[in-house]
Amino acid sequence: MQIEGFHLFQKRLGRHLQAFRKANHYSQERVGELLGMDRVSIGYIEQGKRAPKLSTLYALTSLYGITLSELFAFEQADTGPEIPDSQDSIC
C-alpha cells in the first residue's frame, strides 16, 4: 500500500471514529478517561495524525457498541453522519 493511501485510510478511519463518538454523545476527554488515554491522543486518532493500536480500536468499538466490521464499513460505502472539517471543541 502506498503511503498516501495509508494516510487517506487513517484520516477516513479517524473521521468515522469521531462520528461514532459524537453519535454516543462523548467528549474526547471522556473517551480518553474511559480508555486510560489523554484527550490529545483521541484527537490525534480522530484527525488521522496517529494510527490507533488494535487494542485501542477494540476498546473504542466496545465503548460505542459496534463491531470492528461496522467500524471499517466506510471502506465499502462512505456512509454515516457528515462531519465538518473544523476542529472538535473540548467539552
C-alpha positions in Angstrom: 0.0 0.0 0.0 1.3 3.4 -0.9 2.0 5.9 1.9 -0.6 8.3 0.5 -3.2 5.6 0.5 -2.5 4.7 4.1 -2.7 8.3 5.2 -6.1 8.7 3.4 -7.3 5.5 5.1 -6.1 6.7 8.5 -7.9 10.0 8.1 -11.2 8.3 7.0 -10.9 5.9 10.0 -10.4 8.9 12.3 -13.5 10.7 10.9 -15.5 7.5 11.3 -14.4 7.2 14.9 -15.3 10.8 15.5 -18.8 10.2 14.1 -19.4 7.3 16.4 -18.1 9.3 19.4 -20.4 12.1 18.7 -23.3 9.8 18.0 -22.8 8.4 21.5 -22.5 11.9 23.0 -19.0 11.5 24.3 -16.4 14.2 24.5 -12.8 13.4 23.6 -11.9 13.9 27.2 -14.4 11.4 28.4 -13.4 8.8 25.9 -9.8 9.3 27.0 -10.7 8.8 30.6 -12.7 5.6 29.9 -9.8 4.2 27.9 -7.0 5.4 30.1 -5.7 7.8 27.4 -5.5 11.5 27.2 -7.8 13.6 25.1 -5.0 14.7 22.8 -4.3 11.1 21.8 -8.0 10.7 21.0 -7.9 13.9 19.0 -4.9 12.8 17.0 -6.5 9.5 16.2 -9.7 11.2 15.0 -7.7 13.7 12.9 -5.7 10.9 11.3 -2.5 12.0 12.7 -1.9 8.9 14.8 -2.7 5.3 13.9 -4.5 3.6 16.8 -3.4 0.2 18.2 -5.7 -2.7 17.6 -6.4 -2.9 21.3 -7.5 0.8 21.2 -9.8 0.1 18.3 -11.3 -2.9 20.1 -11.9 -0.7 23.2 -13.5 2.1 21.1 -15.8 -0.4 19.4 -16.8 -1.8 22.7 -17.4 1.7 24.1 -19.5 2.7 21.1 -21.4 -0.6 20.9 -20.3 -1.5 17.4 -18.2 -4.3 15.9 -14.9 -3.9 14.2 -16.7 -4.8 10.9 -19.1 -1.8 11.5 -16.1 0.4 12.2 -14.4 -0.4 8.9 -17.7 -0.3 6.9 -16.6 3.0 5.5 -14.4 1.1 3.1 -17.4 -0.5 1.4 -19.6 2.6 1.4 -18.9 6.1 2.5 -21.9 6.4 4.8 -22.5 7.9 8.2 -23.0 11.3 9.7 -21.3 14.2 7.9 -18.6 15.8 10.0 -17.3 19.3 9.3 -13.6 19.8 8.9 -13.4 22.2 11.8 -11.6 21.1 15.0 -13.7 19.4 17.6 -14.4 21.5 20.7 -13.3 20.2 24.0 -16.2 19.5 26.4 
